[in-house]
Amino acid sequence: MTPAAAPLPPLHGLRVLDLATLFAGPLAATMLGDFGADVIKIEHPRKPDPSRGHGPSKDGIGLWWKLLGRNKRTVTLDLSTPGGRDALLRLAATADVVIENFRPGTLERWGLGWPELSTVNEALVLTRVTAFGQFGPYSRRPGFGTLAEAMSGFAAITGEPDGPPTLPPFGLADSIAALATAYAVMTALASRTATGRGQVVDMAIIEPILTVLGPQPLWYDQLGYVQPRTGNRSRNNAPRNTYRTSDGSWLAVSTSAQSIAERVMVLVGRPDLIDEPWFAEGTSRADHSDVLDEAVGSWIARHTRDEAMAAFEKAEAAIAPIHDIRDVMSDPQYRALDSVTEVLDPELGPLRMQNILFRLSETPGAIRWSGRPHGADTEAVLTELGLSAREIDTLRTEGAV
């Protein structure tokens, strides 16, 4: 009996042109590539994507790029040249999605705006990812995710009450925007299925992070309430904090559900607190965080990490260790999920990196390869477009590739 062929990934046949850099746009393209899209990364011939040199490197090879560039073919084009522009338009005619993050007006200056792109391909989805969006008083300002973390209200509520506003030490706003961008692309493609026409996606990095911060605008609009910095505590429930064990480890406890809060109080030997009138609701419990933190913190301080974890698990109460990356790499749950998986890289050998974002039972995604060298696929992709070797050499002579 002939074995059944492996199912094609769900985005097989979708072509994405990734013109973006640092980091929301490229990460969105990576997510699409993980589920089978043919992602063609367009980089300047003489100025590679900055992520190739961002952060630590090994043997002169940037490691961040190995993650961000996975499942992408790499092509060099100088879009400001006539040859580069023409090649991009030929590519766009074969593509489903273009993702870019130039400042508004840049593509238009090169003759690659929506009028030109939609003329060669009316079904194209042009996805524009910028800090502030395509219009408004800030639209032409340079911007990065850090500014979104500052402007959205995230930094204002992060940190200790008596400390400064705190920015995250990683690309939080960019990553949230990448998730939103991938969702926006798939939404636009679903619309195209119904209409046959593409459209422009305008993604402002300052907006998705505002959405995930919850009902702050609603609270302010209706109550004039401005959420303060509370450190690791929450204004919505308690106990909720980090606590140190007798062997120097840190544990995080959450009691968003009333039943969990009650189980924790029984476990730590303070069932009397359950009978307090204020214990019945999360917000009123939060008003008594000092009492609850003392009860939980003093109990955890008398136990080792393993003892506390085992006791909480037996009590069906929510607890987790504070991991650094060393702990993540060895955690049995992450190992069971293969959340950090091994990829064989031609330049560096075996690499371990984050796996694809989610699992599909019938049409799973996969990491087919890690980030490839600058321009590695230029000749192959241009040849697919029908360019001859002589035409490609002419583009090289012109500096277009």
DAVEN-V626896 format. One record per helix or strand of 3 or more residues. SS is the DSSP state (H for helix, E for strand). FROM is the first residue (numbers start at 1). TO is the last residue. If there is no record, write none. Layout:
# DAVEN-V626896
ss:from:to
SS:FROM:TO
SS:FROM:TO
This chain:
# DAVEN-V626896
ss:from:to
E:15:18
H:24:34
E:38:43
H:50:53
H:63:68
E:72:76
H:82:94
E:97:100
H:106:109
H:114:120
E:125:130
H:145:151
H:155:157
H:172:195
E:199:204
H:205:212
H:216:223
E:241:244
E:250:253
H:258:267
H:271:275
H:277:280
H:282:286
H:289:301
H:305:314
E:319:321
H:325:330
H:332:337
E:340:345
E:349:354
H:378:384
H:389:398
